[in-house]
């Protein structure tokens, strides 16, 4: 028995939907439906005039097919022109702006309906269009680029779900391409019109020179040393808490941090660290300013509204060098879908910026950290406490993380966060129990056993191994953290710190500078790590200047005082050395030469001897 035949054909597919349709319906359902009905009639008329056919029109979506790809593109342009004219007569909040995507591909025909990859790609391309704009696939561009008097802007390759090969995407510039370019310029140059042609060429050169000057001025105005990276660079600004409850601030901050963490796992991106972007929290700031100050091209901004079991997230991606909005969307979901929503936003960014993912990165990007929302909420609350770096807040954070582990014994991030609370207690000497460090190590191992794709647990393991003076193991774990999160500034700082203590200070300087680039508004301890490495490489003047900057930001940071004792003493500046020794003794009165010998984690004995000799000379017993 022969299988049933499937009818196929090649067609140009036009897919369209309304930007922000849910918001419009929520604000005025009757007016939105009335406008949508009128606009849909306009679109259907223009499609028929271009020999197309409306296949489906449900909700705010419209799907049409054309025998000619030229007709499809010209029809889309006519639709956008007509709707722009009609929108101009409406108040801005009531305007319906369609996004249109066009693909040329093979489709399956079943009665009046069409299916297949050709339709799916058209819908995906539509999602990359701006409101009121048109995007086309590479197959469409190849057919129309020399047939229509239009210009096109490449948007790169984009991954489409269930499609093996990335899809090339182009933006159609709706203003017709000016005549007289290319061969047209040669045609106007004759004996009777040479003066006019020369004048036109001069004007072109003037405009080009002006454009170059403007771009040159733009880049010169950036923060010193902040050239744009050679891959897509992005800053995720703190999402605004729209819940009307200041107590929900931790949740909007957590969403922001999760997005940063997720994007930081991707080697094809350059992602600014949390510390730097949160400097803008609660401040009115323009994307261009963020671009200049942090050295990035793209800025993601948005808001979060949490109410009961619902969450609403709005997000928009801006090219800060031009002010152009690449993508914007609003999501209304059940709270239980918050992780899928975060993944959807990340995937959208990856698609719009044409970031190519490795297979492990694709796997890591879509992982759900926990299925228990209450456990997730406890982790977010705990992180808020932990950042205060006080003994009391650390104890509160530990309670939050402990509850998260009880609720979800497989929640890797909860184990890691709990481990960090123990390490912090040991580092700040809130606990002098040797078991505190061991407990941090055990919790980090439990985190890795549950999810070995997270950088945080490996960074925690490397810190514990360092203070246990297991240097080779600490380096391997720190390098693993960097490999898992190649845009995480703290993983680079951590690797730099471990390398410096392990006798590899020159290498450490390169990594701490990378951390500082990813986190331009870096915390004070980045300067400490750099100052320590400069000290170890014999750059004493630079080390002194850097450690003094540490104390300007944190006068109570004992290691900076201690190493200034060494540096001043070696330079014969005894008065300055005594002053720093007094400050260190005041801040850490329990310290002794023997306690430092046990704690300071140098691998090389000569480095330890150098430090301890200066401590004895300063009067430490």
Residue pairs with C-beta under 8 A, 6 or more apart in sequence:
6 108
7 108
7 109
7 110
8 106
8 107
8 108
8 109
8 116
9 106
9 107
9 109
10 104
10 105
10 106
10 107
11 65
11 66
11 67
11 104
11 105
11 107
11 114
11 118
12 65
12 66
12 67
12 68
12 69
12 71
12 72
12 102
12 103
12 104
12 140
13 63
13 64
13 65
13 72
13 102
13 103
13 104
13 105
13 107
13 114
13 118
13 119
13 121
13 122
14 47
14 52
14 62
14 63
14 64
14 65
14 66
14 72
14 75
14 76
14 100
14 101
14 102
14 122
15 61
15 62
15 63
15 100
15 101
15 102
15 103
15 119
15 122
15 123
15 125
15 126
16 43
16 61
16 62
16 63
16 64
16 79
16 98
16 99
16 100
16 101
16 126
17 59
17 60
17 61
17 62
17 98
17 99
17 126
18 24
18 36
18 60
18 96
18 97
18 98
18 99
19 97
19 98
19 99
19 131
19 132
19 328
20 97
20 131
20 328
20 330
21 32
21 59
21 60
21 96
22 330
22 332
23 330
24 32
24 94
24 96
25 32
25 33
27 93
28 94
31 94
32 94
32 96
35 90
35 94
35 96
36 60
36 96
38 86
39 83
39 86
39 96
39 98
40 57
40 62
42 79
42 82
42 83
42 86
43 54
43 62
43 79
43 83
43 98
44 54
44 57
46 75
46 78
46 79
46 82
47 53
47 54
47 64
47 66
47 75
49 75
50 66
50 71
50 72
50 74
50 75
50 78
51 66
51 67
51 68
51 71
52 64
52 65
52 66
52 71
52 72
52 75
53 64
53 65
53 66
54 62
54 63
54 64
55 63
55 64
55 65
55 112
55 113
55 114
56 62
56 63
56 113
57 63
62 98
63 114
63 119
63 122
64 72
64 75
65 107
65 114
66 72
66 75
69 102
69 104
69 140
69 143
69 144
70 143
70 144
70 147
70 148
72 102
72 140
73 102
73 134
73 136
73 140
73 144
73 148
73 150
73 172
74 148
76 100
76 102
76 134
76 172
77 134
77 150
77 172
77 174
79 98
79 100
80 98
80 100
80 132
80 133
80 134
80 174
81 174
83 96
83 97
83 98
83 132
84 132
87 95
87 96
87 97
87 132
97 131
97 132
98 131
98 132
99 126
99 127
99 129
99 130
99 131
99 132
99 133
99 135
100 126
100 129
100 133
100 134
100 135
101 122
101 123
101 124
101 125
101 126
101 127
101 128
101 129
101 134
101 135
101 136
101 137
102 122
102 125
102 134
102 135
102 136
102 137
102 140
103 118
103 119
103 121
103 122
103 125
103 136
103 137
103 139
103 140
104 118
104 137
104 139
104 140
104 143
105 116
105 117
105 118
105 121
105 122
105 137
105 139
106 116
106 117
106 118
107 114
107 115
107 116
107 118
107 119
108 114
108 115
108 116
117 162
117 163
120 160
120 161
120 162
120 163
121 137
121 160
121 163
121 167
122 137
124 158
124 160
124 161
124 167
124 351
125 135
125 136
125 137
125 167
125 169
126 135
127 348
127 351
128 135
128 155
128 158
128 169
128 327
128 351
128 352
129 135
129 171
130 171
130 324
130 325
130 326
130 327
131 328
133 171
133 172
133 174
134 171
134 172
134 174
135 155
135 169
135 170
135 171
135 172
136 144
136 152
136 169
136 170
136 172
137 167
137 168
137 169
137 170
138 167
138 168
138 169
138 170
140 170
141 152
141 168
141 170
144 150
145 152
149 176
149 177
149 179
150 172
150 173
150 176
150 177
151 173
151 175
151 177
152 170
152 171
152 172
152 173
153 170
153 171
153 173
154 168
154 169
154 170
154 171
155 169
155 170
155 171
155 352
155 354
156 168
156 169
156 353
156 354
157 166
157 167
157 168
157 169
157 354
157 356
158 166
158 167
158 169
158 351
158 352
158 354
159 166
159 167
159 350
159 351
159 357
160 166
160 167
166 354
166 356
169 354
180 188
180 200
185 197
185 200
185 201
188 196
188 197
188 200
189 197
218 321
219 227
219 228
221 292
222 291
222 292
222 295
223 292
223 293
223 294
223 295
223 520
226 292
226 293
226 294
226 295
226 517
226 520
227 295
228 295
228 296
228 297
229 270
229 295
229 296
231 268
231 269
231 270
232 268
232 269
232 270
232 297
232 298
232 353
232 354
232 355
233 269
233 270
233 271
233 272
233 295
233 296
233 297
233 298
234 263
234 269
234 270
234 271
234 272
234 296
234 297
234 298
234 299
234 300
234 349
234 353
235 271
235 272
235 276
235 277
235 290
235 291
235 294
235 296
235 298
235 299
235 300
236 256
236 259
236 260
236 263
236 271
236 272
236 277
236 300
237 256
237 277
237 280
237 285
237 290
237 299
237 300
237 301
237 302
238 252
238 253
238 256
238 277
238 278
238 280
238 281
238 282
239 252
239 253
239 255
239 256
239 301
239 302
239 303
239 304
239 313
239 315
240 252
240 302
240 303
240 304
241 248
241 249
241 251
241 252
241 303
241 304
242 252
242 303
242 304
242 305
242 312
243 251
243 252
243 304
243 305
243 306
243 307
248 306
250 380
250 381
250 383
250 384
251 304
251 306
251 377
251 380
252 303
252 304
252 306
253 278
253 281
253 380
253 384
254 379
254 380
254 383
255 304
255 313
255 338
255 342
256 274
256 277
256 278
257 274
257 383
258 342
259 300
259 342
259 345
259 346
260 271
260 272
260 273
260 274
260 277
261 485
261 488
262 342
262 343
262 346
262 365
263 269
263 271
263 346
263 349
263 487
264 271
264 273
264 455
264 485
264 486
264 487
264 488
265 361
265 364
265 365
265 453
265 455
265 484
265 485
265 486
265 487
266 350
266 355
266 357
266 361
266 365
266 486
266 487
267 358
267 361
267 486
267 487
268 355
268 356
268 357
269 350
269 353
269 355
269 487
270 296
270 487
270 518
271 487
271 518
272 294
272 296
272 518
272 519
272 520
273 488
273 489
273 490
273 518
273 519
273 522
275 489
275 519
275 521
275 522
275 523
276 294
276 519
276 520
276 521
276 522
277 290
277 294
279 521
280 290
287 299
287 301
287 318
287 320
287 323
288 320
288 321
288 323
290 296
290 299
290 320
291 297
291 299
291 320
291 321
293 520
294 520
294 521
295 517
295 520
296 320
297 319
297 320
297 321
298 317
298 318
298 319
298 320
298 326
298 353
299 317
299 318
299 320
300 315
300 316
300 317
300 318
300 349
301 315
301 316
301 318
302 313
302 314
302 315
302 316
303 313
303 314
304 311
304 312
304 313
305 311
305 312
305 313
306 335
308 335
309 334
309 335
309 336
310 332
310 333
310 334
310 335
311 332
311 333
311 334
311 335
311 337
311 338
311 341
312 330
312 331
312 332
312 333
313 330
313 331
313 333
313 341
313 345
314 328
314 329
314 330
314 331
315 328
315 329
315 330
315 331
315 345
315 348
316 325
316 327
316 328
316 329
317 325
317 326
317 327
317 328
317 348
317 349
317 352
318 324
318 325
318 326
319 325
319 326
326 352
326 353
327 348
327 349
327 352
329 345
329 348
331 341
331 344
331 345
333 340
333 341
335 373
336 373
338 373
338 376
339 368
339 369
340 368
343 365
343 366
346 365
347 365
347 366
349 355
350 357
350 365
357 365
360 453
363 453
364 453
364 484
367 451
367 453
369 376
369 411
369 412
369 413
369 451
370 376
370 404
370 408
370 410
370 411
370 413
370 414
371 408
372 407
372 408
372 411
374 407
375 403
375 404
375 405
375 407
375 408
375 411
375 414
376 404
378 400
378 401
378 403
378 404
378 407
378 414
379 400
379 401
379 404
379 411
379 413
379 414
379 417
381 400
382 396
382 397
382 398
382 399
382 400
382 401
382 404
382 417
382 421
383 397
383 417
385 393
385 394
385 396
385 397
385 400
386 393
386 394
386 397
386 417
386 420
386 421
386 424
388 394
389 424
389 428
391 425
391 428
391 430
394 421
394 424
394 425
394 428
394 430
397 417
397 421
398 418
398 421
398 422
401 414
401 417
401 418
401 421
402 418
404 411
404 414
404 417
404 418
405 411
405 414
405 415
405 418
408 414
410 450
411 450
412 446
412 447
412 448
412 450
412 451
412 454
412 457
413 447
413 451
413 454
413 456
415 443
415 444
415 446
415 447
415 450
415 457
416 443
416 444
416 447
416 454
416 456
416 457
416 460
417 456
418 443
419 439
419 440
419 441
419 442
419 443
419 444
419 447
419 457
419 460
420 440
420 456
420 460
422 431
422 436
422 437
422 439
422 440
422 443
423 436
423 437
423 440
423 460
423 463
423 464
424 430
425 431
425 436
426 436
426 437
426 440
426 467
427 467
437 464
437 467
437 468
440 460
440 463
440 464
441 461
441 464
441 465
441 468
443 460
444 457
444 458
444 460
444 461
444 464
445 461
447 454
447 456
447 457
447 460
448 454
448 457
448 458
448 461
451 457
453 484
454 484
455 480
455 481
455 482
455 484
455 485
455 488
455 491
456 481
458 477
458 478
458 480
458 481
458 484
459 477
459 478
459 481
459 490
459 491
459 494
461 477
462 473
462 474
462 475
462 476
462 477
462 478
462 481
462 494
462 495
462 498
463 474
463 494
463 498
465 471
465 473
465 474
465 477
466 474
466 497
466 498
466 501
466 502
466 601
467 599
467 601
469 601
469 603
471 498
471 501
471 502
471 601
471 603
474 498
474 502
475 495
475 498
475 499
475 502
478 491
478 494
478 495
478 498
478 499
479 495
481 488
481 491
481 494
481 495
482 488
482 491
482 492
482 495
484 491
485 491
487 518
488 518
489 514
489 515
489 516
489 518
489 519
489 522
490 515
490 519
492 511
492 512
492 514
492 515
492 518
493 511
493 512
493 515
493 522
493 525
493 526
493 529
495 508
495 511
496 508
496 509
496 510
496 511
496 512
496 515
496 529
496 530
496 533
497 508
497 512
497 529
497 532
499 505
499 507
499 508
499 511
500 508
500 529
500 532
500 533
500 536
501 601
501 602
501 603
502 603
503 602
503 603
503 604
503 607
505 532
505 533
505 534
505 536
505 537
506 533
506 537
508 529
508 533
508 536
509 530
509 533
509 534
509 537
512 526
512 529
512 530
512 533
513 530
515 522
515 526
515 529
516 522
516 526
516 530
519 526
524 550
524 553
524 554
524 557
525 550
525 557
527 546
527 547
527 549
527 550
527 553
528 547
528 550
528 557
528 559
528 560
530 546
531 543
531 546
531 547
531 549
531 550
531 560
531 563
532 543
532 559
532 563
534 540
534 542
534 543
534 546
535 543
535 547
535 563
535 566
535 567
536 607
540 567
540 570
540 571
543 563
543 567
544 564
544 567
544 568
547 560
547 563
547 564
547 567
548 564
550 557
550 560
551 557
551 560
551 561
551 564
554 560
556 587
558 584
558 587
558 588
561 580
561 581
561 583
561 584
561 587
562 580
562 584
562 611
562 615
563 611
564 576
564 577
564 580
565 577
565 580
565 581
565 584
565 614
565 615
565 618
566 610
566 611
566 614
566 615
568 574
568 576
568 577
568 580
569 577
569 614
569 617
569 618
570 614
577 614
577 617
577 618
578 618
578 619
581 618
581 619
581 620
584 591
585 591
585 620
591 620
592 620
592 621
593 612
593 615
593 616
593 620
593 621
596 611
596 612
596 615
596 620
597 608
597 612
600 608
600 611
602 608
602 611
